[in-house]
Amino acid sequence: IFLVTSRSDLSGPNLASIQARVSDAAFLVGVLAGLTTQSNKVGSIQGFDFPTLVAQTEAFRLGIKSVNPKADLIVSYLGTFDDPAKGKEAALAQISAGVDVIYVDADSAGLGSIQAADEKGAKAIGWGIDQNSVAPKTVIATQRVDTPTEMLQEIQLIMDGKFDGKAKQYGLETGTVGVSDYHGLVSAAIAAQVEAWRQAIIAGAVTVPHLTDKEAAVKLDPLKLPPPGALSTMSATAAAMTPTMAATASN
């Protein structure tokens, strides 16, 4: 049996692909950035302009726009994942332009971006595993993408004889994507707003689009957070679903 990650369109009797719904998590850290920025200038530094990275950037842009329409987003696609100097140079350029919060998804190159933010007093949002240890006073949160746990859940299905060869998407409800701990660097009020958006997405009250065209989110209206009471029924339904069931349902 073969499992393929970062794809959601492969299936077969002995083949399945799993895809993290990274746009949902990117939207949440966009909300965080939009509520955190003081200059109303936010940055995004990505390794390449691959469709999935563009989609994350546009979801991030939409998250910012939905809570802070006055904020602007400056985007840099580095063309590398392994050049920290280039990542640092891009971050310094953004900070010089007024950016005070930078969303970084560029592997080793991104470490240079975080270093620049740390040196210049800007805030950074990491990607993947919790990157706060890279710069404890600078990385206010990380967009979590836990591919190993996704794989383990699929392997458990195989071990239980429940493998169905269907492509799946893993969303916020599975616990494999989301936002990391804030390490005391984010106010309770901002954290509560991010959580409200997370619950709305899980409940199906908010749908984050997967946009693979650059600046596509510029043309969209901001998403709206529904009143808390409107989420109660849908949230109860989502909470009753197991992670695997939820992953299957989101496909």
Secondary structure, DSSP 4 states (H G I P E B T S, - for coil): -EEEES-SS-EETTEEEEEE-HHHHHHHHHHHHHHH-SSSEEEEEES---HHHHHHHHHHHHHHHHH-TT-EEEEEE-S-SS-HHHHHHHHHHHHHTT--EEEEE-HHHHHHHHHHHHHHT-EEEEEES--GGGSTTTEEEEEEE-HHHHHHHHHHHHHTT------EEE-GGGTSEEE---TT-S-HHHHHHHHHHHHHHHHTSS------STTGGGGSPPP-PPPGGGGHHHHHHHHTS-HHHHHHHT-
